[in-house]
Amino acid sequence: MEKPHKRLETWRHAMLLVQAVYDVSANFPREEVFGLTSQMRRAAISIPSNIAEGVARGTSKEYVHFLNIARGSLSELDTQLDIASMLRYIPNDHAVFEQINTVGRLLSGLHRKISQSL
């Protein structure tokens, strides 16, 4: 039986973002392993995790709550990627920034759709 969150385009793109963050952060300096690398990976993982948890909850109100948490984690990750760019760990035109924008658009659309049912 397929899980409901796996049918969501937003969740699938968020999973791709996790993979991209792991890939890009693998090249960060070793001294960042317990700093920026760890922070970015946790924030990235939080996004699809909270989408999945929201879908699994029984009410639209709870779903919106977890989508808000995912949106917060996305903003956190966006800031961390800006820091990585500022520190010259990644270029400011790295593809991961477009993935952030895509997930942001999808997440906002999903949030809007579920909020309207409240």
N, C-alpha and C positions, 0 to 999 in steps of 0.2 A: 504494500500500500504506500503510495507516494504521500509524503508529508505536504500539507497545504502551503507552507512557506516556499517550498521548492518550485512551485508553479509561478511564483512572483518574479517578474523581470527585475524588480528593484533588488530583491535578495540575491539573484544570480549575478547582477552587476556588482553588488557589494562584495560577493565572494571573489570575483575577479580583482576587485580593489585590494582585498586582503593579500592575494597572491602577488600583486604588483608591489605592495608595500614590503612584503618579505623579500622580494627580489631586489628592490632598490636599496633597502637597508642592509642587505648582506654585504654591500661594498663600503659601508661606513667605517670610519676608523675604529680600531679595536677598543679604544677608550670610551666609545659611545655604546658599547654593548648593554651596559646597565643604565644608560641615560636615554638619549634620544631614540635609539633603536628599540629599546624595550617599550618606551612610551608610545611610539608610533604603532608598533605591532599590537599593543593592547587596545588602543583606540580603534584601529582597523578591525580587529576581531569583534569589538563591541557592536559595530554597525549591523552586520548580518545576524549576529546573535540576538540583538534586541528586536530586529524585525521578526525573526522566527518566534521569539517569546511572545511578542504582541499578537501575532496570528494565532498562537495556541491559547491565548486567553479567551474567556467566554464573552467579553463585552467589547463594544466599539470604544467605550471610554478607556478601558485598559489598553486596547490596541493603540489608540492615539498616544497614551502615556509612554508606551515603549517606543513608538515612532519618534516621539520627542527626545527620548534618550539617545536613539540612534542619530538623530539630527545633531545633537550636542556632541556626540563622539565624532561625527563627520567634521564639524567645525574645529574640534580639537586637533584632528588629524591634519586638516588643511593648514592650521597654524604651525604645526610641527613640520610639515613639508616646506612651508615658507622659511622656517628656521634652518632646515637642512639646506635649502637653496642659498640662504644668506651666508651660511658657513661654507658654501661652495662644495657641499657633499654631492649635490645633484644640480644639474642646470635648471634655470628658472622656466625653461620650456619643455621640461621632461613630460612624457606622455601621462604620467601618473596624475598630473594636474588636470588633464582633460577627463580622466576617470573620476576624479573628485567631483568635477562639474556635472558629469553624467549621473552619478549616484545622487548628487544633490537635487537635480531636477526630478529624477524618478521618485525620490523620497518625499519631496515636497508635493508632487502630484498624488502620491498614495496617501499622504497625510491629509491633503485637501479632500480627497474622495471619502476617506473614513470619517473625517470630521463632519462632513455634510450629513452623515447618517445619525449623528447624535441628536 
